[in-house]
Amino acid sequence: MDHPPAAPQPAHGGWHGREWLAEAAGTALLLLGGLSAVSLDFGAGSPVPRGIPSPSLRLLLTGLLFAGSGSLVAISPIGRLSGAHLNPAVTLSFWLQGKVSAADLGGYLAGQLTGAIGGVALDRWLWGGTFTRAPVNWGRTVPRHGLQLAAAAGIELGMTAALILTIYAFLSRARTARWTPVATWVLIACFVWQLAPYTGSSLNPVRSLAPDLLSARYPDWWIYLVAPLAGAGVATGLWALVRSRHTLTTKMFHDPRFRSVMATSLPARPVVGGGRHDGAAPDPG
């Protein structure tokens, strides 16, 4: 049986530098780990293609490693603090639900972009002198040649909407919330395995924007910005139709020992000095 949720705590406004820095660090680790997997599995001269000649199996391995990087961040201390959104589409979806303050929306988006740029820069420093440059295009995502841009945008929108709905579903029950990192790991790995040849399977604006910024090349960049954010909006609208369910937390791995500056119905440490509750009285802490 599900454990009964705690008394709901609203989102806290104000400055939450620890959470924003944790989100930046987590996003950097996601990009570093994920793009390192791309480099190893598909870089020219890498021993992995010789050991695993099947591109399909290497895509599956890449998906498991890329998505696994995010899941490991989620269960780490920095992920338990920030919630490990690591993706503007995820943060936007919770903001649309009224669970994230405007200040945290801005702080998380800034942290995610900063962290993504840092993660890509670290990936380039780590692998820049080895076997990775041309074949993996420095981790940039581009639609497959010949694929209509509308189709590419539709694929990215659909994948992101499915990801957000999966997150909502797992976070709507206390007994399944802890399994959210596993669910997203499997789902994203399958998307990379089957759909990366078409769009690169970004699902994440900063995952695509950071390599573009550091490469100073922006072909079809709007697909990877607009489509995932639109997917978040579509998923949130669809979830609103399920009136019997609501998300209990905004954290991918909720740990009651950590505070939650965003709205939660699961036990969490109180926010001390966290500013005001959105739409409520000042925080008594």
DRENTIGU-26414 format. One record per atom (N, C-alpha, C): residue in one letter; x, y, z. Coordinates in steps of 0.2 Angstrom, whole numbers, plus 5000, padded with zeros to 4 digits. Layout:
! DRENTIGU-26414
AXYZ/...
This chain:
! DRENTIGU-26414
M500449945000/M500050005000/M500450065000/D500250124997/D500550184997/D500550215004/H501150245006/H501150285012/H500750345011/P500350375016/P500050435015/P500450495014/P500350535010/P500850595009/P500750645015/A501350675016/A501350725021/A500950785019/A500850835024/A500450895023/A500850935017/P500450955012/P500750985006/P501151045008/Q501751055005/Q502151115006/Q502151155000/P501951215000/P502051254993/P502751274991/A502751294985/A503451314983/A503651374986/H504351384987/H504651434991/H504951484986/G504751544986/G505151594982/G505751614985/G506151654981/G506751684984/G507351654981/W507951664984/W508651644981/W508751574984/H508951524980/H509051464982/H509751434979/G510251474981/G510851464977/G511151394978/R511051354983/R511351284984/R510951244979/E510351244978/E509951204973/E510151224966/W510251284965/W510451304958/W511151284956/L511551284961/L512251264960/L512251184959/A511851154963/A511851074962/A511551054956/E511051094953/E510751084947/E511251094941/A511651144942/A512151154937/A512751104937/A512951084943/A513451024943/A513150964941/G512550944942/G512250884940/G512150884932/T511950944929/T511950944922/T512550934919/A513150964922/A513750954919/A513950884919/L513850854924/L513950774925/L513650734920/L512950754919/L512550724914/L512850734907/L513050794905/L513350804898/L514050774898/L514450774903/L515150744903/L515050674902/G514650634906/G514550564906/G514250544899/G513750574897/G513350554891/G513750564885/L514150624884/L514450634878/L515150594878/S515350574884/S515950534884/S515750464881/A515150444883/A514850374880/A514850384873/V514550434870/V514550444863/V515250444860/S515750474863/S516350474860/S516650404860/L516550364865/L516850304866/L516550254861/D515850254860/D515550204856/D515550224849/F515650284847/F515650304840/F516250344837/G516750354842/G517250394839/G517750354835/A518050384830/A518550354826/A519150334829/G519350274829/G519850244832/G519750214839/S519150224842/S518950194848/S518950124847/P519150084853/P519150014852/P518449984853/V517950024855/V517249994856/V516949974849/P516950014844/P516649984838/P516949924835/R517649914837/R517949844835/R517649794839/G517549804846/G517249754850/G516549744849/I516149794847/I515449794846/I515349814839/P515349784834/P515249804827/P514549824826/S514049804829/S513349824828/S513249894830/P513049934825/P512850004827/P512250004832/S511849964831/S511249964835/S511349944842/L511849894843/L512049884850/L512349934853/R512749974849/R513150024852/R512650084853/L512150094849/L511650144851/L511350124858/L511150064859/L510850044865/L511350054871/L511950034870/L512450054875/L512550124877/T512550164871/T512550234872/T511950264876/G511350244874/G510750264878/G510850244885/L511050184887/L511050164893/L511550204897/L512150214894/L512650254898/L512450334899/F512150354893/F511950424893/F511350434899/A510850394898/A510250404903/A510550384910/G510950334910/G511150314917/G511550364920/S511950414916/S512250464920/S511750514923/G511150524920/G510650564923/G510350534929/S510250464929/S509950424935/S510450424940/L511150414939/L511550414945/L511650484948/V511550544944/V511550604947/V510950614951/A510350584949/A509750594953/A509850564960/I510150504961/I510150474967/I510750494971/S511250544968/S511750564972/S511550624976/P511950644981/P511750704986/P511550764982/I511950784976/I511750844973/I511050834969/G510950774967/G510250764964/G509750764969/R509850734975/R509350734980/R509250804983/L509750854982/L509650924984/L509250964979/S509450954973/S509051004968/S508450964965/G508450904965/G507950864962/G508150834955/A508750854953/A509050824946/A508550824941/H508250884939/H507850894933/H508350894927/L508950924927/L509450924922/L509150944915/N508650974915/N508250984908/N507751034909/P507851094905/P507351144906/P506651124905/A506551064900/A505851044899/A505551014905/V505950984909/V505650954916/V505451014921/T505951054921/T505851114926/T505151154924/L505151164917/L504551204915/L503951164916/S503951094915/S503351064916/S503051064924/F503551064928/F503351074935/F503151144937/W503451194933/W503151264934/W502451274931/L502351244926/L501651244923/L501151214928/Q501351164932/Q500951134937/Q500851184943/G501251234944/G501251274949/G501651254955/K502151204954/K502551184959/K503251214960/V503351254955/V504051294955/V503951364955/S504251404959/S504251474959/S504551504953/A504351564951/A504651604946/A505451604947/A505651624953/A506351634954/A506751564953/D506451504955/D506751444954/D506751424947/L506251444943/L506251424936/L506851464933/G506951524934/G507451564931/G508151534934/G508251514940/G508851494943/G509051424940/Y508551384940/Y508651314937/Y508851314930/L508451354926/L508651364919/L509351384918/A509551434922/A510251464921/A510751414923/G510551374929/G511051324931/G511151274926/Q510551254923/Q510651194918/Q511051214912/L510951274909/L511351294903/L512051304905/T512151334911/T512851344913/T513251274914/G512851234917/G513151164918/G513251124912/A512751134907/A512851094901/A513451124897/I513551184897/I514151214894/I514751194897/G514751194904/G515351164907/G515451094906/G514951054905/G515050984904/G515350964897/V515051004892/V515350994885/V516051014885/A516251074888/A516851094888/A517351044891/L517151014897/L517550964900/L517650904895/D517050884892/D517150824887/D517650844882/R517650904879/R518050924874/R518850914876/W518950944882/W519550944885/W519850874886/L519350824889/L519550754890/L519650714884/W519250724879/W519350684873/W519650724867/G519750784867/G519950824861/G520550804858/G521050774861/G521650754858/G521650674856/T521050644856/T521050574855/T520650554849/F520150514849/F519850484843/F519150514841/T518950564844/T518250584844/T518050634839/R518450674836/R518250734834/R517750734828/A517850704822/A517450704817/A516850664817/P516850604819/P516250554819/P515750574823/V515850604829/V515350614834/V515150694834/N515450734830/N515250804829/N515250834835/W515650824840/W515650854846/W515050854850/G514650804849/G514050794853/G513450834850/R513550864844/R512950904842/R512350864839/T511750884840/T511250844838/T510950884831/V510850844826/V510550864820/V510050814817/P509550834813/P509150794810/P509450754805/R509250694804/R509550644799/R509450684792/H509950674788/H509850704781/H509250674777/G508850724775/G508250704771/G507650704775/L507750704782/L507150704786/L506850774787/Q506150784785/Q505850844786/Q505950874793/L506050944793/L506150974799/L505450964804/A504950964801/A504250954805/A504250884808/A504550834804/A504550774807/A505050764813/A505550794812/A506050794817/A505850834823/A505450884822/A505250924828/A504650874831/G504250844827/G503750804830/G504050744834/I504550714832/I504950664836/I505150684842/E505550744842/E505750774849/E505150794853/L504650824851/L504050834855/L503750774858/G503650724854/G503350664856/G503750624862/M504450624860/M504850594865/M504850634872/T504950694872/T504950734878/T504250734881/A503750734878/A503050724881/A503050654885/A503250604881/A503250534884/A503650534891/L504250564890/L504650574896/L504350604902/I504050664901/I503750704906/I503150664909/L502750634905/L502150594907/L502450534911/T502950504910/T503250444914/T503450474920/I503750534921/I503950564927/I503350574931/Y502850604928/Y502250624932/Y501950554935/A501950504931/A501550444933/A501950414939/F502650414939/F503050384944/F503050424950/L502950494949/L503050534955/L502350544958/S501850514956/S501150524958/S500950474964/R501450424965/R501350384971/R501950374975/A501850374981/A502450374986/A502850314984/R502550254983/R502950194982/R503250184976/T503050224971/T503450224964/T503950284963/A503850334967/A504250394966/A505050374966/R505250334971/R505950314971/R506150274965/W505750254961/W505950214955/W505950254949/T505850324950/T505850364944/T506450364940/P507050364943/P507750364940/P507750304935/V507550244938/V507550184934/V507050194928/A506450214929/A506050224923/A506250264918/T506550324920/T506850374915/T507450344911/W507850304915/W508450274912/W508250224907/V507750184908/V507550134903/V507250174897/L506750224898/L506450254893/L506850294888/I507350334891/I507850374887/I508250324883/A508550274886/A508950224883/A508650194877/C507950184877/C507550154872/C507550204866/F507350264868/F507350324863/F507950334859/V508550334863/V509150334860/V509350274855/W509150224857/W509250154853/W508850164847/Q508250184847/Q507850174841/Q507750244837/L507850294840/L507650364837/L508250404836/A508850394839/A509450434839/A509650444831/P509550394827/P509750404820/P509350454816/Y508750474819/Y508350524816/Y508450594818/T508550604825/T508650674827/T509150674832/G509450624834/G509950624840/G509650614847/S509050614847/S508650594853/S508950644859/S508750714858/S509050764863/S508550764869/L507950774868/L507350784873/L507550844878/N508050874877/N508350924882/N508650984878/P508351044879/P508651104875/P509351114877/V509551114883/V510251124884/V510751074882/R510551014882/R510950954879/R511150974872/S510751004868/S510851024861/S511151084860/L510951134865/L511151204864/L511951214866/A512151184871/A512851184873/A513351164868/P513251114865/P513751094860/P513751144854/D513151164852/D513051214847/D513451284849/L513351304855/L513651364857/L514451364857/L514651304859/L515451294859/L515651284852/S515251264848/S515451254841/S515351314836/A514951354839/A514751414835/A514351394828/R514051344829/R513651314823/R512951304826/Y512451324822/Y511751324825/Y511251304819/P511351244816/P510851224811/P510251194814/D509651214812/D509051194814/D509051194822/W509351244825/W509351244833/W508651244836/W508251274832/W507551294835/W507151224836/I507351174833/I506951104834/I507151084841/Y507751094843/Y507951064849/Y507751114855/L507551174854/L507351214859/L506551214859/V506251224854/V505551234854/V505151164855/A505351114852/A505051044852/A505051014859/P505551014863/P505550984870/P505151024874/L505151094874/L504751134878/L504051134876/A503851124870/A503151114868/A502951044871/G503350994870/G503250924873/G503050934880/A503450974884/A503250984891/A502551014892/G502451054888/G501751084889/G501151044887/V501251004881/V500850954879/V500750894885/A501250874888/A501250824893/A500850854899/T500950914901/T500650944907/T499950954906/G499750974900/G499050974898/G498650914898/L498950854896/L498650794896/L498650764903/W499150774907/W499150754914/W498550784918/A498450854916/A497950884920/A497250854919/L497150814913/L496550784912/L496450724917/V496950694920/V496950644925/V496850674932/R496250684933/R496050724939/R496150684946/S496150614945/S496250574951/S497050574953/R497450594949/R498150594951/R498550654951/H498950664956/H499450724955/H500050714958/T500550744955/T501250734957/T501450754964/L501750704968/L501850724975/L502550764976/T502950754972/T503650794972/T503850814966/T504350854966/T504650874959/T505350844959/K505550804964/K506250774964/K506250704960/M506750694956/M506750634953/M506950574958/F507250594964/F507350544969/F507250584975/H506650574978/H506450614984/H506750584990/D507150624994/D507450605000/D507250645006/P506850625011/P506550675016/P507150705020/R507750685020/R508250715024/R508550775020/F508250795014/F508450855011/F507850895010/R507950965010/R507451015010/R507151015002/S506551035002/S506251044995/S506051114994/V506351154990/V506151224989/V505551224985/M505451174981/M504851164977/M504251134981/A503651134978/A503051114981/A503151034982/T502951004988/T502950934989/T502450914993/S502250854992/S501750824997/S502050765000/L502750755000/L503050705003/L503550735009/P503650705014/P504050735019/P504750765017/A504950815020/A505550845018/A505750895023/R506450905024/R506650955029/R506351025028/P506251065033/P505951125032/P506451175028/V506151225025/V506551275021/V506651325026/V507251345029/V507451395033/V507751455030/G507451515031/G507651575027/G507551565020/G507051535017/G506951525010/G506551575007/G506351625010/G505951675007/G505251665008/R504851685004/R504051675004/R503851615001/H503251585003/H502951534999/H502551574994/D502551544988/D502251574982/D501451574984/G501251634984/G500551644986/G500351634993/A500851634997/A500651615004/A501051665009/A500951655015/A501251695020/A502051685020/P502451735023/P503151725024/P503351655027/D503851625025/D504151565028/D504251575036/P503951545040/P504051555047/P504751535049/G505151485045/G505751465047/G506251525046/
